[in-house]
């Protein structure tokens, strides 16, 4: 390996008009072609996420001037000491200085799950966990340099994971929640997961890469299937990042430090400890930080009402405005009709900021969405210093269990009818609509082609039916296949996203038109949201979602597919329908004059 290149950057923080404080950060770039990565050694903790992003851009320009054989694919941030200040985080990203790619691919040395005796309540489970962690601290059971360990306590009573999360301090970050779609009930089945703190977190400003996937996989194993990394990926990593999305990075995943599992017929409280001496994060460091987190966990769980209090809206702003939306849709239709354009579909979206008279509690909103969550995923992701990204999405990106994989095509939207007869009439209209059939076929066939590149055989069944949700209905198809290798999981994720359902077709042309038309940052909206596990992973598409910011209200996102035959006015109505699952929780009729569209 070549001798490292040393770069010294200085961060200036102004304290007053006459005095500045300078914090110096030393970085070492290790150009390892075999590892295809850069390792950035952060020797100080006085660093903000925004400053890290600026450093990344500087280093990227530096590396681009190196000979071609030294160009790298990833930049990994590794803390050399425990996080001490706002904006800092521990990210154990696997690619360690001076090591080759073979070592980077290896799992951590110890992966283990320990189950304690079943207890009657969540309070008893907390006591049991604290005692177990205290014993582990006194007599460290591991001599390995790296590892991850899950300690779990089954609870006899069934407690909703969202109630447990709501009972914890909103200052205890990061936090996450994920609930799968309703399936057949069976004893012990995992229904939903809530987590606070992170045993390991993964977040970078660059696009999610194969090496990032490898870094996460190091901590996962089929032997411990419930050790999972929950998170989300940006819709477009190349798009300019707005301030509200900055702390999410281009992707954000966390293995929760303390986790509550809602099971069919019971519950479970767990902790996860992760360490890696090569990253200067020892078993002792991990135990000490876990004890600090456990001291902040509330053992008292209060079942909160799953309805939002009456709230008046001070203002509601749409980007784009109705006028600009019509212009954008008409421009897209002109592109689709052009003989020299291959574009057949583009998905245009809208961002709606609602500012209420009181702060919106994102967990209360999510709990209300769960009320109409049949056949839908619910998610909640909040990194440190960031808003909460929540959603109630019906659309599966993919589900992998060992080599078996499923994906879904979802397109075309109609409201539900107020009566059975009207509902059936709307269903027939959707099934026979030429415009919606074009949109749906594009989505289904695109997914089929992408699955066929990594699967031995792809089956589509059903090919086209109606999926009914409480308030809307869609055209739907399910695709199944068998992967040739579990290593193909990254290829599936990177090829299925973005799908024509949220982007368009062909992908490149649609992305270009979206970038030219939309003037807001989608962030994680319409991106993959879900979890990686050892032998199983599942991702939904982050639609029907909102970003909730304290004191700033919420940004509600919705999109609609534009194909030949689309009508700008009808597409706007579809946006209103999709957004209404959030806005119906609030009173929008006062003050009416402040409900405006933003240019």
N, C-alpha and C positions, 0 to 999 in steps of 0.2 A: 504494500500500500504506500502511496506517496506520502511524504511528510505533510502534516496538516497545515492548512492555511489559517493564520490567526487574524481575526478582525476584532477591533475594539470599537464599540458604539457607546455613545454617551446620551443619557436621558436627562433632560433639564426640567426641573419642576420649579415654577415660580412661586415663591412664598410671599413676596411683596414687590413693590416697584423698584427697590434698590438692591435686593439680595436674591441670589439664585442658589439652589442646592443642586449639585451634580452627583448623580449616581452612575458609577461605571459598571458596565456589564461586559464580561469577556466571553467570546464565543469561539469554539473550535470547529472547523468544518473538516470532516473526515470523508474524502471522496473515495468511496468504495464501490467500484463498478459491480462487484459481485453481489453487494447488498442492495444496490439500486436505491440508496437513500442517503440523506444527509443527517448527521446527528448534531444537534445543537445543544451544547452544554450550558445551562443557565446557572451561573455561579452566584447570582443574587436573587432575592425574592421580591425586591421592590419594582415589580413590573406589572403593567396593566395589560389586559388582552389587546386593547387597541395598539399599544406600543409593540407588542409581540407581532401583530399583523404588519406594522410598518417595518419591523426588523426582517420579517419574512420576505417582504418585497425587496428590501435592500440586498439580502443574501441571495435571493433569486436572480437579481440582476448581476451580482458578482459571479454566481455560478455560470450564468449564460455566457460569460466571457471566457470560460475555461474551454480547453479542447473538447471536442465532441465526445471522446471516450469517457470523460468524467462527468457528463451531464447526469443529473440525478432525477429520480421520479418522486421522492417524498422528502419531507422535512419533519423531523420528529423533535418535539420539545420535551426535554427531560429535566425535571427539577432535581437539583443536587442537594437540596435541603427541604425541610418540611415547610409547607405553605405558611406564610406569616402575615400576609397583608391582603387587602381587598384586591380582587382581580387575579390572584395567583391560584393555581390549581396543580394537583399532582396528576400527571398523565404518564402512566407506565406503558410506553408504546413499543417495547420489544426490541427495536433495532439498536443495539448497544454499541458504543464506540469500540473499535478495534476487533469486532467480531464479524465473522463471515455469515453469508446467507443461510448456511446449513444450521448454524446455532440459532439464528433468528427464527427459523421454522419450528424449532423444538417447543414443546409445551413446557410450562413451568414444572419444576421437579416434583412438586407435591400437589395433588388435587384430591381433596377428600371431603366427604360429608359425614357429620356426626349427628345422630338423632338422640335427643335426651328423652326422658320419660314424659308421657302425656300428662298435662295438667288441666285443671278445670276452667281457668280463666286467663285472660290476657295479662292481668297483674301478676299472677303466679308464674306465667311464662317469662315475664321480664325478670322476676327474681331469680328464676332458674338459670336464665342466660347470664345474668351478672355473676352468679356464683361460678358458672362454668368458665367464663372468661377470666375471672380472678384466679382459678386453679391453673388455667393455661399460662397465665402470666408468671405464676410462681414456678411452674415446672414445664418449660417449653418442650413440646413433644417432637420438634422437628430440628434436624441439623442440616436441612437442605438450604441452598442459597436462594431458592425462589419457590413460590407456591401460592395456593389459594385454598381456603378451608371454609366450609359452610357449617354452621352449628344451628340446628333447628329444634324447636320445641312444639310438638303438636298440642292443640288446644281443643277440648271437647266441644265447647260452644261454637256455633257458627257466627262470625262477626264479619260485617262487610268491610272490605279493605279500604273503601273510600271513607268510611266512618273513622277508621284508625288514622288515615292520613289527615283528615280534617281535624282530628284531635291533637295533632302535633303542631308545634309552633311554625307559622309561615316563614319564620326567619331561618329555619333549619333547612339549608339547601346544600346540594341539589336535591330535588325530589322528583318522583315519577309515579305514574299509574298506567296500567295497561290491562284492559279487559277484552278477552276474545269474544267471538260471536257465540251466541247460545247454541249448544249442541245437546245431544242426548245426555241426560243426567246419569252419573255413575258415582258411587261412593268414593270420596277422596280425590275427585277430579278438580284440577286447578281452575278456578273461575276467574279470579282477578288478582293482580299483584300491585302493592303500593310499596314504595321505597324512599328512604331518606339517606343522605350522605352517600359517599361513593367509596367503595373499596378500591376500585380502579375506574378511572374515567378516560375517555378517548375523545379528543376534540382538536381539530386543526383548521387553519384557514384554507388549506389546499383541498382539491377535490378528493373524495373518498377513493382510495386506491387499493390495489391488491395487497400492498404491504400493510395498509391499515387494517384490512380484513384479517391478515395473518397475525397482526399484533393482538387483535381481539381474541382470535381463535386460540392463542397461547394459553389463555386462562379458562378454556372450556373443555369439557370432556363428557362423553356418553356415560361415564361412571357417575357423574354428578349432574344429571339432566336439568336440575332446577337452578344451577348457577348460570345466569343469563345476563347478557348485556342489552339493556333497553335504550332506545334512542331514535334518532331521526336524521335524515340527510336532506340537504337543500335541494330544491327543485332544479336549480341551475347554479353550479359552483362558479361559473364564469361571470355571472351577473354581478353588478355592483351591489355591495352589502350596505343596507341602510342601518341606521343606528339601533333601531329596535331589535334587529336580528344579530347584532355584532357578537354578543356573548355566546351565541350558539355555535360559532365557527361554521365551517362548511359541512360539518357533521358533529353530532354530539351523542356519545353512548356512555352509559354508566352501569357498572355492576353495583347494586345498592349495598351500602354498608349495613343498614338495618332494614329488614323487609318484612312485610305482613302479607301472608298468603290467605286468600279467601278460598276455602275448599267446599266441595259438595258434602255437606254433613259435618263440617268442622272448620278449623282455622289452624294457622301455624305462624309463629313468630321466629324469625331467623336473623343471624348476623353472618357476615362474610368478611374474612380477613385475607388480604392479599399482600405479598411481599416479594421483593426482588433485590437482592444485595447489589447487583450490578447497576441498579438505578439509585443506590444509596437509600433504599427504602427497606429497612430490615423488618423482621418479625416483631422486634421490640417497638419499632416506630408504629407499625400497624396496630398492635395491641393497645398502645397508649392512646392513639387517636380514636380507636373504637370505644375505649372507656369514656373518653370525653363526649362522644356522640351519645352513648347510652345514658349518660347523666342528664341529657336534654330530652330524652324520650319520655313522653307521658304514658303512664300505665293506665290512666283513666280514659276510657273510650266512651264518647257520648254520641248517640245516634242522632244526627242532626236532620232537620226537615229538608226533604228533597224538593224544595220549591223556592224560587227566588222571591225576595220581598218586593212589593210594588215599588218601582223605580221610574222616575221621570227622566226623559232624555233632554239634556241641555242642547245638544247638537248632533246631527247625523250628516256625515259627508261621504259622498261616493267619489272614488277615483277609478275609472274616468267618470265624468259627468254623463248624463243621458245623451247630450249632443255629441260629445266626443266618442261615446260608445257607438252611436249610429255611424259616425265617420269611420271608426276602426273596423266595424263589421263590413261595411260597404267596400272598404279598401281590401279586406280579406277576400270577399266574394269576387272582386275584380281580379285578384291574383289567382284564385282558383279557376276562373274562366279563361285565363290567358293561355294561348296555345303553347307558349314557350315556358310555361311553369308546370312543374310536376306536382305542385301542392294540391291535395284533394281534401284536406281537413286541417283546421287550426283551432286550438282551444284558447279563447280569450277569457280573461278573468277580471274581476272587479274587487277592489278593496273598499270596505265601508267602515269608517271610524265612527263609533258611537260613544258619546261622552255623557254619562248619567249624572244625576245629582249626588249619588253616593258611589263609593268604590264597588266594583264588581268583584265578587269572590269567585275565582275561577273554578274552585271545587264545587261550589253550589251550582254554578252553571253546568258543569259536567254531570253532576248528579241529576239535574233536571233533564239533560239530554239522554241519560240512561233510561229514563222513563219511556222513551220512544226508540230504544236501542236494539230492538229485536233484529237479528241478522246484521248487526253493525258492531264495529270495534269502537271502544272508547279509549282515549289516550290523554295523558297529561305529562308534559315534560318541562321542567324548569331548571336550567343550569344556574350556578351561582351568579348573582347580580343581573339576572335576566328576567324578562316577563315570562308568563306561563303560556305554553302552546297547548291548546286543548282541541279535541275534536271528537266527532261521532260519525265515523265513515263506514259506508256499506261495502267499500271496494277492497278486495284482497289483491295484493300484488303477487305474492306467492306464499305457499306453505310447503316446507320441506321436512320430511321425516325420513332420515337416512337417505335412501336413493329415490324415494317416491316424492313426486312434486306435483302440486296443483296450482293453477292460476285461474283467474276469472276475467271475462270480458263484460264490461258494464257500460252501457251508453243509452242515450235517449231518455228523456225525463217527462213525466206527466204527473199532475196532481192526482190524489185519490178522489173518488167520487163520494158525494154526500149520501148516496144510497147504493145498494147492491147493483141495481140496474144501471145507474149512471157510471159506477166504477167499472162495470163490465164493458160498457160502451167506450169509455176512455181506454181501457185495455186493448180492445179491438182496433181502435184508432192508432194506438202506438204500434201494434203488431203489423199493421198494414200500411204504415206511413213510409213512402219511398225515401223521403229525406232521412228519417231515423234509421231505416234499414241500411242506407249507405254509410252513415256514421258508425253504426254497430258493426257492420261487416269489416270495415277498415280496422277497427279495434281488435276484433276476434282473429282475423287472419294475420295481423301483425304479430300478436302474441304467439299464434301457432308456429309461424316461421322462426321466431326467436327460440322457442322451446325445442324445435326440431334440430337446432344446431348443437345441442348438448344432451338431448334425450334419445334413447333408442327408438321410442315410439310415442306419438302423441295422439290422444283420443279426445274428441270433443263431444261431450254428452252432459246436458242437453245442448243442442246447437243454437237454439233461440227460443227463449221463454220469457215470461214476465216475472220479475222479482218485485214483490210488493213490500213496501215499508209503511209504517203507520201514516205518513203524510204524502209520500210520493211513490212512484213505481218506475222501473227501468227495464230495458231489454237486457237479457242476461244469458251467458253461456259459461260452462265450466270446462277447463282443459286439464288433462292429467298426463303425466309422462314418467319415465324412469331415467334418472340421471346415469350417465356412464361412470361418474365418479363424484364423490362428495366435494372434491376440489372445484367442481363446476359451479358451486353455489355462488361464488363471486361473479362468474360470468352471467349467471341467471339474473342476479341483482342489477348488474351494470347494463345488461341488454334490455331487460324488461322496463327499466326506468330510463327516460320518461316514456310511458305508453301513449298511444294515440288518444286514449281516453282523457288525458290531462295535458297533452302537448299538441298532437296532430300527426299528419303523415304527408310526405316523409318527414322524419324527425328533424333533420338538419334544417330544412326549409321552414318548417313550422317554428322551430326555436328562433330562427332569424327574424321571422315576422313578429313573434311575441316580443322579442327584445326591441324591435323598432316601434312597436305599438304601445306596449304597457309602460307606464311611467312610475310604477311602484315596484317594490321588491317583494316577490312572492315568498322569499325565505324558505321555510320548510313546508309551506302550503303546497300541496300536490306532490310532495316528495315522499320517499319511503319512510314509514313509521312502524316500528315493531321491535323485534328482539332476535339476537343470535343465541343459540344454545349448542351444546355439544353434538347431539345427534339430531337436533330439530331446530328449525328457525321459522319465523313467521313475520311477514310484513304486510301492512295495509298501505293504501294510498292516502296521504294526509289531506283529504278533501273534507268538506263540511266542517271547517276548522276556524279557529280564532286565536289571536294573540292578545292576552289580557295583561295590561300594564297598570300598576297601581297609580292612581291619580290621573291617568290618561285615558281611561276607558278601555275600549277593545277595538281591535281591527278584525273585522269579519271578512272572510274570503269566500268567493264563489266563482265558478267558471262554467262556460258552456261551449259545446263544440259547434264550429261554423263549417258547414259543407254547402255544396250547391243546393239552392232551395231554401237556405236559412233566411229568416226575416228578423232584422235588428230589433223590432218592437217585441216580437214573441220571445227572442233570446233574452231581452232585458227582463221580461216577465218571469222567465225561468230563473234568472239570477235572484229575483225577489223571492221566489218560492224557496230556493235553496238557503238563502240568508234568513228566511223567516223562522227557522227552527231556533235561531238565537234571538232574533228581535221580538219574537212572540213572548219571550220571558220578561220583556220590558214594555213600558207604556210609551208609545211613540207619538202620541197625539198632542203633546204639550212640551215646549211651545212650538207650534207648527211653523212659525216664520223662520225658525232656525234650522229646519230640515232642508239642507241645501246640497247641491252637487258641486264638487270642486272641479275646476278646470284643470 
